Amino acid sequence: MTAADPAPDTLVGRMGIEILDDDPQRLVARMPLAGNRQMYGFLHGGASAAFAQTLAAHAAAHRAGPGGRVTGQELSCTHHRAARGDGWVSGVCTPLFLGDTLATYEVAVRDERGNRVASARLTCLLHRAAPLPEGETTACP
């Protein structure tokens, strides 16, 4: 397991987000409920949104390539049910659209029982340091 951002003084470090599978076609991570709850003891909706944006931006950074960067353009997050307890939520991020300068990802956030807690979509602007490698397509698989 690796942290999405190794700096502990960042939001990602404070939230305890861990990348479990760093594949840009299916990125998987987890986040503890402890420290990310609202005052009623449930997972904070803003924490779900920040978790989803972290995963999608991380996947988009792969797409931007070495030396590239990404800028989030739109985040949409639907909260389906409450997550509670002392466990973790997991997130699976998959691409919906992969263009030369724009990428859109979907993130499914689930509790430890596999229930979908939230669905999110993030569109990122890609700032590449170098052009796409020879033979790489811009379409999703």
Disulfide bonds with the S-S distance in Angstrom:
none
